[in-house]
Amino acid sequence: MSTAKSSKVRIRNFIGRIFSPSEKDKDEEMKPSSSAMDISQPYNTVHRVHVGYDGQKFSGLPQPWMDILLRDISLADQKSNPNAVVTALKFYAQSMKENEKTKFMTTNSVFTNSDDDDVDVQLTGQVTEHLRNLQCTNGSATSPSTSLSVVSSCSARPLTNGNTFSTSSTDASLSLSERNNVPSPAPVPSSESAPQLKSFTGEAPKLHPRSPFPTQPPVLPQRSKTSTPVMTPPSSSNGAPVPGSKGPPVPPKPSHLKITSSTVSSGCSSPIHHSSARSVGNSLSNGSVISTTSSDGDVQLSNKENSNDKSVGDKNGNTTSKTTAEPAAPEEPPVRVRASHREKLSDTEVLDQLREIVNPSNPLGKYEMKKQIGVGASGTVFVAHVAGSSDVVAVKRMAFKTQPKKEMLLTEIKVMKQYRHPNLVNYIESYLVDADDLWVVMDYLEGGNLTDVVVKTELDEGQIAAVLQECLKALHFLHRHSIVHRDIKSDNVLLGMNGEVKLTDMGFCAQIQPGSKRDTVVGTPYWMSPEILNKKQYNYKVDIWSLGIMALEMIDGEPPYLRETPLKAIYLIAQNGKPEIKQRDRLSSEFNNFLDRCLVVDPDNRADTTELLAHPFLKKAKPLSSLIPYIRAVREK
Ligand SMILES: Nc1ncnc2c1ncn2[C@@H]1O[C@H](COP(=O)(O)OP(=O)(O)OP(=O)(O)O)[C@@H](O)[C@H]1O
């Protein structure tokens, strides 16, 4: 049974914590200048720090950065790929910014980067030249010392309670400045050699052959809070539930997953209170068209679904099984589309827009809260009964006034309301009680999230194909409407007790016009595509990469690099590109090919939903009912 504490089965959003200064540092930095004074700290002060790279090591970074850099990425690694280090540091900067925005109260690994974030990584011309030299000479060049401009904006913002906080150059949103000559990303390994193919029939769920804990990482990613072993659920030969069986236990959880929250170290804050770090702005233009403009570009949600079937095809025509279902892609090269910058909505404006959407009546008589399902970044989810019926719904309740990202919430509600599909968690209605208690009523997916299942059980290929197929249907629908989800991962896949598979968490959704791209850094690093990590422009193909990573989660129980510290993980993704498929030899040729088509570093050559929906691997999909014993076994624990 899920509770507030157990609803999140792992710490996945903890980059901010890792990157945060120590508690001691934080205390120092957050000391109020004068509690008795009403004068706030200065706004938007900018500190410039010059960071050097001498071909051997980085220098000049604020000490907390240096400590983390040296702890997580060895000098040899820094030297072998300074570009990847810079990429990782960009995320450091971004996480600092997000931490600042969320007033250090919460942690997250979900980054957004908006124009107004003042976070931009730019290398000085000298560094660019230096890195180019390194590339030209396979890292052996010893050019003169160069510097990297680090801009640290130091803001003191009034807190909602009227207090202020200040940040110093060591903790504030740091931005590394990188000029136009962005060094190329690290070389990406060419496609892997042909796999030794072996059928992966998986008659009974098995343990994930996962590696033991590494000795070093100071904070381990946590996929599960329970230490209770779980046993193998029953299944018939086709994986369907055994009639009359309540469902034997799921497989014992691998020892490395037997982590209790107490094992998480490094002064982490509560694992269930992650910050919401989404920066999608919105504006409701009229009754039928919602124009949502984010500070990072355009987000336009249109009600004109039928007239909005935009092409999302691979413009290079690299897909292998295009069907007519996918409109022809535009041939012109992608053009960067930037919204004319506008002010973010004020809280009052967001509230006004919200009031236009919510049901003005009082929900208290209509919904009876039964139990808490879990706590997310922005609120608490309950299961509730609908008065006078046997219907059960999920209600997400959020304290609106203290939400750090009110516009993002608005976007999530708008997207949920507007885009309905059998494989999306459907919005029912929303309320704003007493101007602060925001209720979002939606389908209740009793089976919980896919993470619970992949952590505790081992799905076979037929079941994995079934899950992927359902997710692809939802993605195909979203992409067809030019919507990019941008946060595909097992946490955001909810399951029904009958095996239904639905995508949720629309807060990061953005609309991309065909042929255009975005450059906002959004998502969760472990699932993030290389083009996002490298701050390149991207399009809907980022969801395909993340889907491939989620497929690896279903094989291995976790995404690649989860055991690494986030800084190292980002470095590795930036450096390695396509992750190693550890169990390649155990997988069928079809599955291997499916993964290979998702995990293509070049998005232009990556498959799209049309190709993948027709992929031979999906022919292996078992009935969704084959998931039932697994879901049951996990839920009943
Ligand atoms: N419609 C639903 N049905 C069943 N469980 C749900 C539903 N929505 C969310 N949950 C569960 O409730 C918990 C909290 O969900 P929530 O969406 O708030 O988490 P989050 O994604 O971390 O937060 P946020 O969306 O605010 O960033 C999770 O365990 C999630 O699986």
The ligand as an SDF file (V2000), in Angstrom:
LIG
                    3D

 31 33  0  0  0  0  0  0  0  0999 V2000
   -3.9950    9.7340  -10.8940 N   0  0  0  0  0  0  0  0  0  0  0  0
   -3.2590    9.0280  -10.0280 C   0  0  0  0  0  0  0  0  0  0  0  0
   -3.6150    7.8040   -9.6560 N   0  0  0  0  0  0  0  0  0  0  0  0
   -2.8660    7.1060   -8.7910 C   0  0  0  0  0  0  0  0  0  0  0  0
   -1.7300    7.5410   -8.2360 N   0  0  0  0  0  0  0  0  0  0  0  0
   -1.3200    8.7600   -8.5740 C   0  0  0  0  0  0  0  0  0  0  0  0
   -2.0460    9.5750   -9.4720 C   0  0  0  0  0  0  0  0  0  0  0  0
   -1.3890   10.7300   -9.6340 N   0  0  0  0  0  0  0  0  0  0  0  0
   -0.3030   10.6420   -8.8720 C   0  0  0  0  0  0  0  0  0  0  0  0
   -0.2500    9.4740   -8.2380 N   0  0  0  0  0  0  0  0  0  0  0  0
    0.7920    9.0370   -7.3220 C   0  0  0  0  0  0  0  0  0  0  0  0
    0.8830    9.9760   -6.2740 O   0  0  0  0  0  0  0  0  0  0  0  0
    2.2360   10.2310   -5.9610 C   0  0  0  0  0  0  0  0  0  0  0  0
    2.5140   11.7070   -6.0790 C   0  0  0  0  0  0  0  0  0  0  0  0
    2.2470   12.0910   -7.4070 O   0  0  0  0  0  0  0  0  0  0  0  0
    2.6550   13.4760   -7.9880 P   0  0  0  0  0  0  0  0  0  0  0  0
    2.1880   13.5700   -9.3900 O   0  0  0  0  0  0  0  0  0  0  0  0
    2.1910   14.5150   -7.0460 O   0  0  0  0  0  0  0  0  0  0  0  0
    4.2420   13.3310   -7.9190 O   0  0  0  0  0  0  0  0  0  0  0  0
    5.3550   14.1990   -8.6050 P   0  0  0  0  0  0  0  0  0  0  0  0
    5.3450   13.8990  -10.0620 O   0  0  0  0  0  0  0  0  0  0  0  0
    6.6100   13.9620   -7.8820 O   0  0  0  0  0  0  0  0  0  0  0  0
    4.9190   15.6280   -8.2860 O   0  0  0  0  0  0  0  0  0  0  0  0
    4.6460   16.8440   -9.2290 P   0  0  0  0  0  0  0  0  0  0  0  0
    3.7510   16.3720  -10.3350 O   0  0  0  0  0  0  0  0  0  0  0  0
    3.9710   17.7700   -8.2890 O   0  0  0  0  0  0  0  0  0  0  0  0
    5.9730   17.2610   -9.7270 O   0  0  0  0  0  0  0  0  0  0  0  0
    3.0730    9.3690   -6.8940 C   0  0  0  0  0  0  0  0  0  0  0  0
    3.4070    8.1730   -6.2350 O   0  0  0  0  0  0  0  0  0  0  0  0
    2.1540    9.0550   -8.0280 C   0  0  0  0  0  0  0  0  0  0  0  0
    2.4590    7.8210   -8.6000 O   0  0  0  0  0  0  0  0  0  0  0  0
  1  2  1  0
  2  3  1  0
  2  7  2  0
  3  4  2  0
  4  5  1  0
  5  6  2  0
  6  7  1  0
  6 10  1  0
  7  8  1  0
  8  9  2  0
  9 10  1  0
 10 11  1  0
 11 12  1  0
 11 30  1  0
 12 13  1  0
 13 14  1  0
 13 28  1  0
 14 15  1  0
 15 16  1  0
 16 17  2  0
 16 18  1  0
 16 19  1  0
 19 20  1  0
 20 21  2  0
 20 22  1  0
 20 23  1  0
 23 24  1  0
 24 25  2  0
 24 26  1  0
 24 27  1  0
 28 29  1  0
 28 30  1  0
 30 31  1  0
M  END
$$$$
